[in-house]
Amino acid sequence: MAKQSSFFPMMIIGILFFIFGFVTWLNGSLIPFLKVICELSEFQALFVTFAFYIAYTVMALPMAYVLERTGYKNGMALGLGVMVLGSLLFIPAALNAEFILFLIALFTLGTGLTILQTASNPYVVHIGPLESAAMRISIMGLINKTAGVLVPLIFTALILSDMPTLSSESLSQVQIDELASRLITPYILMAIVLSGLIVLVKFSAIPEIEFSEENDKDDSILNHPRLILGAIALFFYVGIEVIAGDTIGLYAQTLDVENVTTLTSYTMVFMVLGYLIGVAFIPRFLSQEKALLFSAILGILFLLGVAFSSTSTHTIAEILWGWSGITTLPDSITFVALLGFANALVWPTIWPLALEGLGKLTAKGSALLIMAIAGGAILPLVFGKVSEILGSMQEAYLIGLVCYLFIFMYALKWHKKSSWS
């Protein structure tokens, strides 16, 4: 791919990353919402994340083969088309208020995003020098998480503006059915926007990625430990990222905090701040490896803050945003939001480190990394089950220590492994 013509492709990819963020982080608002209208337990509600993220694992390798046949540009258009279908499936789900229909719609959306993610991430890595890839992915992440900041606020304003407290106990069946039907118009609008993007991508001048001939004779991605270990690190990362972004509202619901469907925005704000640091400092002042190392250390510290801080005092909130008047979040919830800052630079730094030297194996390597997004399906369910067993969501957050410890080791030495011996 010609480096001098990278602006327009980056602009198109940036739009797609905004869509990724909008669709993905809508789940954080959907979880407490569907918990009420479908009358679910906390554990059952977390199947929202399972249905959405398991699509990445189930569909990643098939979609990699699709990309080899269609090319990356046509693959992006195909992914958007599948997402249109997923958006429209929300209509019968909302009309019937059936949880299984919502899960099918979410799986379909996840399938479309699988194609888009498998195609777009290698674009960002290979569109410029490898040592600045984390900076470019940080820009994409900044766009992605800006959408993540906006979508809970939009969701709450459009659907729950007259309901500061979301509880099935105070609603009749008629009210629950009416509440479910409010999802129809937003998802119709989403389908229309995605259809417009298909036209934009299909008729744009995005070039195909051209890979070097390196590793032409090496037909197995299993021979690349930095890739395999990077995929495991991404599994743990996506798991703890989704836990931080999508369970914060559910956790706040147990503490009777108001406007719980907006709280994913808090986590996303801190992720945006982290991405801004990545854009400003990588690679000029901060290497990709050190950024990953610092992220893991911060994650461990913030997790300890979640587990051992107060659920009633608001000291941290007053320190962080007392100037804005938003000081009512308990300290433990604020530390959940702060995990967004620790998580921000993990995805941008692991991708270039894991894909280094793959050459024509990049498509398969990218598919493997996309499959690792299954962490977002599995680990939140583990979190939900652990919280049920312990009787405490606050202590259940400590399972994230395993995630950050693995990421720490990958940043420290495992990303350097060029062979298993």
Secondary structure, 3 states (H helix, E strand, C coil): CCHHHCHHHHHHHHHHHHHHHHHHHCHHHHHHHHHHHCCCCHHHHCHHHHHHHHHHHHHHHHHHHHHHHHCHHHHHHHHHHHHHHHHHCHHHHHHHCCHHHHHHHHHHHHHHHHHHHHHHHHHHHHCCCHHHHHHHHHHHHHHHHHHHHHHHHHHHHHHCCCCCCCCHHHCCHHHHHHHHHCCHHHHHHHHHHHHHHHHHHHCCCCCCCCCCCCCCCCCCHHHCHHHHHHHHHHHHHHHHHHHHHHCHHHHHHHCCCCCHHHCHHHHHHHHHHHHHHHHHHCCCCCCHHHHHHHHHHHHHHHHHHHHHCCCCCCHHHHHHHHHHCCCCCCHHHHHHHHHHHHHCCHHHHHHHHHHCCCHHHHHHHHHHHHHHHHHHHHHHHHHHHHHHHHCCHHHHHHHHHHHHHHHHHHHHCHHHCCCCC
